[in-house]
Structure formats: C-alpha cells, structure tokens
C-alpha cells in the first residue's frame, strides 16, 4: 500500500478540494454564511447547531445531506484513512526499527493509529446526517453529542498526522547522518 501513497494523496486532495468548494461556494449560501457543523474543529454549542439547522431549513438540509453526507463524506473518511495508512507505512519503512517488523505488523500498527479517526468521522457524519434528515431529533443532547464527535474526530485525526511527521523527520535525520541509527 505504501507504493500507492502518492496516488492516494492526489485522490484525497481532489475529494477534499471538491468538498471544500461545495462548503464555501454553495453550502454556506444555504445556511446564511454559517459553517457546516463538521467543519467546526472546536465543536459547537447546541444553540449554534440549532442556528445552522434552522438557517438551512428542510430544503437546505436535504441538499447538504445528499451532496455532502451521502456522496463526498461517505467516501472521504475511508479515502483519507487509506492515505494515512499508506503514508505511515511509507515513512515508517525509512526507519530501521519499523522496517524490522514483519509487513502484517507494520500494517496493523498503521491501522491502529488511523482506525479510531475513521470510526469517529463516520459516527460524526451519522450524527449530523440524522439531525439533517430528522429535525425533530435536534435537541441539546443530540447536538452536544454531534459536537463532541466533531471534536473527537479532529483530535483523533491529529494522531496519524503527528506519527507521519515524526517518522518523516526521523527518516530525514537518519538520511542526513548517513547511517542506520534510527
């Protein structure tokens, strides 16, 4: 899988650009300029969540549900996760200790680092999609839960990014030193 890291990065970036373009060029117009709930890295209050849902109305909610949650955001967490796994493998294999592990263990390590993000992202998508599809389910508890999942998703996403950065920097240091000291 590490051989496909570049192609996965390009595909992930393309989907991310499409999602971001939809957010800024279309979805924010539907919500009166309010950012989508899953774009709020630090979460949102129940009042902020309800304001977004109210501004969208049923029609706007259906549009975002179809054009975001049932299309791009159904694909994106899996695609990003595959990309992160491949980057962990590619950068990890520059390091002697990681390279010494058998391939299935390397893959398991990468998967364990990425899977929590993947599950949190899909759980968050499901929670927000439920709010969009059934406005009656929007209450302070369901909105607080969706907010907590949003924050959790971004916090768990930071872990594989940090590991990739550490592996990359350690590999660069090893290359600069010209030896196998990692």
C-alpha positions in Angstrom: 0.0 0.0 0.0 2.9 2.4 0.7 3.7 2.3 -3.1 0.3 4.0 -3.8 0.8 6.8 -1.3 1.3 9.5 -4.0 -1.8 8.4 -5.9 -3.9 8.2 -2.7 -2.7 11.7 -1.7 -3.8 13.1 -5.0 -7.2 11.4 -4.9 -7.7 12.5 -1.3 -6.7 16.1 -2.1 -9.1 16.1 -5.1 -12.1 15.0 -3.0 -11.1 17.4 -0.2 -10.9 20.3 -2.7 -14.4 19.4 -4.1 -15.9 19.2 -0.6 -14.3 22.5 0.4 -15.5 24.2 -2.7 -19.0 23.0 -2.1 -18.8 24.2 1.5 -17.7 27.7 0.6 -19.4 28.2 -2.7 -22.8 26.6 -2.0 -23.5 25.2 1.5 -22.6 28.5 3.3 -25.0 30.3 1.0 -27.7 27.8 2.0 -27.0 28.5 5.7 -26.7 32.2 5.6 -22.9 32.1 5.9 -22.7 29.7 8.8 -20.0 27.0 8.5 -21.2 23.3 8.4 -21.1 21.5 11.7 -18.4 19.1 10.7 -16.1 21.9 9.8 -16.0 23.3 13.3 -12.8 21.9 14.7 -13.5 23.1 18.3 -17.1 21.9 18.1 -20.3 24.0 18.6 -22.9 24.8 21.2 -26.4 23.3 20.9 -27.6 26.9 20.1 -25.0 27.2 17.3 -26.0 23.8 15.9 -29.7 24.7 16.0 -29.0 28.0 14.3 -27.3 26.2 11.5 -30.1 23.7 11.1 -32.7 26.5 11.2 -30.9 28.6 8.7 -30.7 25.6 6.3 -34.3 24.7 6.6 -35.6 21.4 5.2 -34.6 22.1 1.6 -31.1 23.2 2.6 -30.7 20.2 4.9 -31.7 17.8 2.2 -29.3 19.3 -0.2 -26.4 19.0 2.2 -27.5 15.5 3.2 -27.4 14.4 -0.4 -24.4 16.4 -1.8 -22.2 16.0 1.3 -23.1 13.2 3.6 -24.4 10.7 1.0 -21.7 11.4 -1.5 -18.3 13.0 -0.7 -18.3 12.5 3.0 -19.3 8.9 2.6 -16.1 8.4 0.6 -13.7 10.9 2.2 -13.1 9.3 5.6 -12.2 5.9 4.0 -10.0 7.5 1.4 -8.2 9.7 3.9 -7.7 6.7 6.2 -6.2 4.7 3.3 -3.9 7.6 2.5 -2.8 8.0 6.1 -2.1 4.2 6.5 -0.1 4.3 3.3 1.9 7.4 4.5 2.6 5.8 7.9 3.9 2.7 6.1 6.0 4.7 3.6 7.5 7.0 6.2 7.9 4.2 8.8 9.8 2.0 6.4 12.5 4.6 6.3 13.2 3.6 10.0 15.2 0.5 10.9 13.0 -0.5 13.8 9.8 -0.1 11.9 11.3 -1.9 8.8 12.4 -4.8 11.1 8.7 -5.6 11.8 7.0 -8.1 9.5 4.7 -6.4 7.0 1.4 -7.5 8.7 2.6 -6.0 12.0 3.5 -2.8 10.2 0.1 -2.7 8.6 -1.6 -3.4 12.0 0.3 -0.6 13.6 -0.7 1.8 10.9 -4.3 0.6 11.1 -4.5 1.0 14.9 -3.2 4.6 14.5 -5.8 5.5 11.9 -8.9 3.4 12.7 -10.1 5.5 15.7 -10.3 8.6 13.5 -12.2 6.7 10.8 -14.8 5.4 13.2 -15.2 8.8 14.9 -15.6 10.5 11.5 -18.3 8.1 10.4 -20.0 8.3 13.7 -20.0 12.1 13.5 -21.3 12.0 9.9 -24.1 9.7 11.0 -25.0 12.0 13.9 -25.1 15.1 11.7 -26.9 13.3 8.9 -29.5 12.2 11.4 -30.0 15.8 12.5 -30.4 16.9 8.9 -32.8 14.2 8.0 -35.0 14.4 11.1 -35.1 17.9 12.5 -37.3 16.6 15.4 -34.2 14.7 16.7 -32.3 18.0 17.1 -32.2 18.7 20.8 -29.5 20.0 23.2 -28.3 16.4 23.9 -28.1 15.3 20.3 -26.4 18.5 19.2 -23.9 18.2 22.1 -23.2 14.6 21.1 -22.6 15.6 17.5 -20.3 18.4 18.7 -18.3 16.0 20.9 -17.9 13.6 17.9 -16.7 16.5 15.7 -14.0 17.5 18.3 -13.1 13.8 18.8 -12.8 13.3 15.0 -10.3 16.1 14.7 -8.3 15.1 17.8 -8.0 11.5 16.6 -7.0 12.8 13.1 -4.1 14.6 14.7 -2.6 11.3 15.9 -1.7 9.8 12.5 -0.6 13.2 11.2 1.8 13.5 14.1 3.1 10.0 13.6 3.7 10.6 9.9 5.6 13.9 10.8 7.7 12.2 13.4 8.5 9.3 11.1 9.3 11.6 8.2 11.6 13.8 10.4 13.3 10.8 11.9 13.9 9.4 8.4 15.3 12.7 7.3 17.6 12.9 10.3 18.8 9.3 9.6 19.4 10.2 5.9 21.3 13.4 6.9 23.5 11.4 9.3 24.1 8.9 6.5 23.5 5.8 8.7 21.0 3.4 10.2 20.9 5.0 13.6 17.1 5.3 13.8 
